[in-house]
C-alpha cells in the first residue's frame, strides 16, 4: 500500500524570484515511511525579459533563452540545506553545477532529449522551445528530483526515526541560471527575470516496517568548496567533515561568469595539462597517484569513476549506454573535469596538483585568466 503526501513552503508566497529562500517541512503521519528516492519538487516557471528601456514583458520564445541542457530547472536553485531532527546533515553550495556534472556522467545529449526522467526537469538542448510555457499566467510546469541527501538514502525513511525533516533552497540569479544561445541577437534584452509559483514538495509513503527502524540508513552527502587557479602550477586542497570516497572537480574561467552570453554551468575544458597528481596522507609519507602524458584519456576515466557512486547509481535507474564525459568532443566542449574515486572511504586531507604547459595560449592561461575550481566531495552519513 502506498500513499502520496506533499508539503508547501513554510514561507508561503504567491511567487518566488531570484535570491529568495524557500523552506519545506516534512512531517509524516505515525506509522509511515518515505520511500527512498521518491522526493520531488513541483511548480510553475514564468520567464520575463527586461528591455534596454526598462520594460518587463514575458518571453515570446524567439529570444533563444535556455537552461544548460544538463541542468534544466535545477539551474535556479543555487544552494540547498537539509536538516533531520534539527541536525544539519548536508549543506551544498553550487548545487546546479553538481547536477550538471552528474547528468554528464549519466547521459549523452541524445539521451537527455529522449529520456522521460529528463523531460519534466526541462533538461536537454531543446528546453528553449518549452520555456515560454502553455499557460500565459503561470508559464511552464516542472517536476524535478532534488539530488540531495535525503533523496539518496540506502533505505526508506521511517517516521519514528526521521520525525522532522527540513529542506531549504536558495534561489539563484537569472543571469547565472540561464543564457541566450548563439546566433540570437541580444541588443534589446538588458536582463532576465523569473518567477516560480505553486511550489510543492511531494513524496511517496508506505506503512512503516519495524525492521527499518533498527537498521542504520546511509545517506549520500555532497559538500562543495571553491578554489581558484592563478598559475601554471596549482595545488587544490580538499578537506571534508565526513568520510568520503570520491572527489570531482569542474572548472569555469572567471571571465565567463555571470553573463547572458555564456552558459554559467559549463564544465570548461582546461587545455595543455602535462601532469595531474593526487596526494593523500599515508602512514609515514603521502601516497601519490600521478597521471602523466598522454593525460586526457586517464583524466576522463578517473573523473567518470569519481561520479559513479551517486545519482542514478543510488536510485538504481539505468544510465544511458553513452555518456558525455568519455566522449572526446563533448569532454572538450563543456563536460570536462578532474576527479578520483577511492577504494574505501577516508577522512584525510587530499591534494590535487595540476601542471599546465607554459606554452598554453594566454586565453587559457590561469595567470592571465584565472579559473575557478568547483570541488565536490562525495561522502556518506549513517543515521
Residue pairs with C-beta under 8 A, 6 or more apart in sequence:
1 206
1 207
2 35
2 204
2 205
2 206
3 32
3 204
3 205
3 206
4 202
4 203
4 204
4 205
5 28
5 32
5 202
5 203
5 204
5 205
6 200
6 201
6 202
6 203
7 24
7 25
7 26
7 200
7 201
7 202
8 24
8 199
8 200
8 201
9 16
9 22
9 23
9 24
9 199
10 23
10 24
10 25
11 21
11 22
11 23
13 20
14 197
15 46
15 195
15 196
15 197
16 22
16 171
16 195
16 196
16 197
16 199
17 171
17 193
17 194
17 195
17 196
18 171
18 172
18 173
18 174
18 193
18 194
19 170
19 171
19 172
19 173
20 170
20 171
21 168
21 169
21 170
21 171
22 168
22 169
22 171
22 199
23 166
23 167
23 168
23 169
24 166
24 167
24 168
24 201
25 164
25 165
25 166
26 34
26 164
26 165
26 166
26 167
26 201
26 203
27 163
27 164
27 165
28 34
28 159
28 162
28 205
29 159
29 205
30 159
30 160
31 159
31 207
31 208
32 159
32 205
32 206
32 207
32 208
33 156
33 157
33 158
33 159
33 205
33 206
33 207
33 208
33 209
33 212
34 150
34 156
34 157
34 162
34 203
34 204
34 205
35 156
35 203
35 204
35 205
35 206
36 153
36 154
36 155
36 156
36 157
37 145
37 151
37 152
37 153
37 314
37 315
38 151
38 203
38 204
39 145
39 146
39 148
39 150
39 151
39 201
39 202
39 203
40 143
40 144
40 145
40 146
40 201
40 202
40 203
41 143
41 144
41 146
41 169
41 199
41 200
41 201
41 202
42 141
42 142
42 143
42 144
42 198
42 199
42 200
42 201
42 202
43 141
43 142
43 196
43 197
43 198
43 199
43 200
44 133
44 135
44 138
44 139
44 140
44 141
44 142
44 196
44 197
44 198
45 73
45 76
45 122
45 131
45 133
45 139
45 140
45 141
45 142
45 194
45 195
45 196
46 58
46 133
46 137
46 138
46 139
46 140
46 194
46 195
46 196
46 197
47 58
47 59
47 65
47 131
47 132
47 139
47 192
47 193
47 194
48 56
48 57
48 58
48 59
48 192
48 193
48 194
48 195
49 56
49 57
49 58
49 59
49 63
49 65
49 189
49 191
49 192
49 193
50 56
50 189
50 190
50 191
50 192
50 193
51 57
51 188
51 189
51 190
52 187
52 188
52 189
52 190
54 190
56 193
58 132
58 136
58 139
59 65
59 131
59 132
60 132
61 128
61 129
61 131
61 132
62 184
63 180
63 184
63 189
64 128
64 180
64 181
64 182
64 183
64 184
65 128
65 131
65 178
65 179
65 180
65 181
65 192
66 125
66 127
66 128
66 131
66 178
66 179
66 180
66 181
67 73
67 75
67 122
67 123
67 127
67 131
67 177
67 178
68 75
68 96
68 100
68 178
68 179
68 263
68 264
68 265
68 266
69 109
69 112
69 123
69 124
69 125
69 127
70 99
70 100
70 101
70 103
70 104
70 107
70 112
70 123
70 265
70 324
70 335
71 96
71 97
71 99
71 100
71 103
71 123
71 265
72 118
72 121
72 122
72 123
72 124
72 127
72 142
72 144
73 121
73 122
73 142
73 144
74 95
74 96
74 99
74 100
74 121
74 144
74 147
75 96
75 172
75 177
75 178
75 265
76 96
76 171
76 172
76 177
76 194
76 196
77 95
77 96
77 146
77 169
77 170
77 171
77 172
78 93
78 94
78 95
78 96
78 170
78 171
78 172
78 176
78 177
79 91
79 92
79 93
79 94
79 95
79 169
79 170
80 90
80 91
80 92
80 95
80 146
80 148
80 167
80 168
80 169
80 170
81 88
81 90
81 91
81 92
81 167
81 168
82 88
82 89
82 90
82 91
82 148
82 149
82 150
82 165
82 166
82 167
82 168
83 89
83 165
83 166
84 150
84 162
84 164
84 165
84 383
85 162
85 163
85 164
86 164
89 149
89 150
89 219
89 221
89 381
89 383
90 148
90 149
90 219
90 221
90 222
90 223
90 381
91 223
92 98
92 148
92 222
92 223
92 224
93 224
93 226
94 224
94 226
94 374
95 147
96 172
96 177
96 265
97 250
97 265
97 267
97 374
97 376
98 147
98 222
98 224
98 376
99 147
100 250
100 265
100 267
101 248
101 250
101 267
101 307
101 337
101 376
102 147
102 307
102 310
102 311
102 312
103 112
103 118
103 123
103 324
104 267
104 323
104 324
104 325
104 330
104 335
105 304
105 307
105 308
105 311
105 319
105 323
105 324
105 325
106 311
106 312
106 319
106 320
106 323
107 115
107 118
107 319
107 320
107 322
107 323
107 324
108 320
108 322
108 323
108 324
108 327
108 330
109 124
109 125
109 324
109 330
110 322
111 320
111 322
112 118
112 123
112 124
112 125
113 124
113 125
113 126
115 123
115 320
117 145
117 317
118 124
120 142
120 143
120 144
121 142
121 143
121 144
121 145
122 130
122 131
122 140
122 142
128 181
130 140
131 139
131 140
132 139
132 140
133 139
133 140
133 141
134 140
134 141
135 141
138 197
138 198
139 195
145 151
146 167
147 222
147 310
147 311
148 167
149 219
149 220
149 221
149 222
149 381
150 157
150 162
150 165
150 167
150 219
152 219
152 220
152 310
152 311
152 314
152 315
153 217
153 218
153 219
153 220
154 217
154 218
154 219
154 314
155 212
155 215
155 217
155 218
156 206
156 209
156 212
157 165
157 217
158 208
158 209
158 212
158 213
159 208
160 208
160 213
161 212
161 213
161 217
161 383
162 383
167 201
171 196
173 258
174 191
174 192
174 193
174 194
175 191
175 192
175 258
175 259
175 260
175 264
176 257
176 258
176 264
177 194
177 264
178 192
178 260
179 259
179 260
179 261
179 262
179 263
179 264
180 186
180 189
180 260
180 261
186 260
186 261
189 260
191 260
192 260
216 382
216 383
217 382
217 383
218 380
218 381
218 382
219 380
219 381
219 382
219 383
220 309
220 310
220 314
220 378
220 379
220 380
221 242
221 378
221 379
221 380
221 381
222 310
222 376
222 377
222 378
222 379
223 240
223 241
223 242
223 376
223 377
223 379
224 374
224 375
224 376
224 377
225 238
225 239
225 375
225 377
226 372
226 373
226 374
226 375
227 236
227 237
227 372
227 373
227 375
228 254
228 370
228 371
228 372
228 373
229 236
229 251
229 354
229 366
229 370
229 371
229 372
229 373
230 366
230 367
230 370
231 366
231 367
232 355
232 356
232 357
232 358
232 360
232 365
232 366
232 367
233 353
233 354
233 355
233 356
234 353
234 354
234 356
234 366
234 373
235 351
235 352
235 353
235 354
236 249
236 351
236 352
236 353
236 354
236 373
236 375
237 349
237 350
237 351
238 247
238 349
238 350
238 351
238 352
238 375
238 377
239 349
239 350
240 347
240 377
240 379
242 347
242 379
242 380
242 381
243 345
243 346
243 347
243 379
243 380
244 342
244 345
244 346
244 347
244 377
244 378
244 379
244 380
245 309
245 341
245 342
245 344
245 345
245 346
245 378
245 379
245 380
246 305
246 306
246 307
246 308
246 309
246 339
246 340
246 341
246 342
246 377
246 378
247 306
247 339
247 340
247 350
247 352
247 375
247 376
247 377
247 378
248 303
248 306
248 307
248 337
248 338
248 339
248 375
248 376
248 378
249 337
249 338
249 339
249 352
249 373
249 374
249 375
249 376
250 267
250 268
250 336
250 337
250 373
250 374
250 376
251 267
251 268
251 269
251 270
251 336
251 337
251 338
251 371
251 372
251 373
251 374
252 264
252 266
252 267
252 268
252 371
252 372
252 374
253 268
253 369
253 370
253 371
253 372
254 369
254 370
254 371
254 372
255 369
256 262
256 264
256 266
256 268
257 264
257 372
258 264
263 334
266 334
267 334
267 335
267 336
267 337
268 334
268 336
268 371
269 331
269 332
269 333
269 334
269 336
270 336
270 354
270 356
270 364
270 371
271 356
271 360
271 361
271 364
272 356
272 357
272 359
272 360
272 364
273 295
273 296
273 299
273 354
273 355
273 356
273 357
274 292
274 293
274 295
274 355
274 356
274 357
275 290
275 291
275 292
275 293
275 295
275 353
275 354
275 355
276 290
276 291
276 295
276 299
276 338
276 352
276 353
276 354
276 355
277 288
277 289
277 290
277 291
277 352
277 353
278 288
278 289
278 290
278 340
278 350
278 351
278 352
278 353
279 286
279 287
279 288
279 289
279 350
279 351
279 352
279 353
280 286
280 287
280 342
280 346
280 348
280 349
280 350
280 351
281 287
281 348
281 349
286 351
289 340
291 298
291 299
291 302
296 328
296 331
299 338
300 325
300 326
300 328
300 331
300 336
301 326
302 338
302 339
302 340
302 341
303 325
303 336
303 337
303 338
303 339
304 323
304 325
304 326
305 339
305 340
305 341
306 339
306 340
306 341
306 378
307 325
307 339
307 378
308 341
309 341
309 378
310 378
312 318
312 319
313 319
324 330
324 331
324 335
325 331
325 335
325 337
327 335
338 352
338 354
345 379
345 380
356 365
356 366
362 368
362 369
363 369
